[in-house]
Amino acid sequence: MMYGWLWRALPGPAWLRVVELAVLAVAVVAACFLWVFPAIAPHLPFNEITVE
């Protein structure tokens, strides 16, 4: 449903929509790696490693 909405909302012919969706996907992944993941990393339990 969301992908159909994105496809209909983007302007241009089909080949341009594919390019736009690829750029949007790269931007979302980059934003996650640059800002989201570093911001939530201290709150995840993976940093608390104890070996006995």
PEDA-V164901 format. One record per pair of residues at least 24 apart in sequence whose ideal C-beta (glycine too) atoms are under 6 Angstrom apart, sorted by the first residue. I is the first residue (numbers start at 1). GAP is how many residues later the second one is. Records with the same first field share a line. If there is no record, write none. Layout:
I = GAP + GAP
This chain:
none
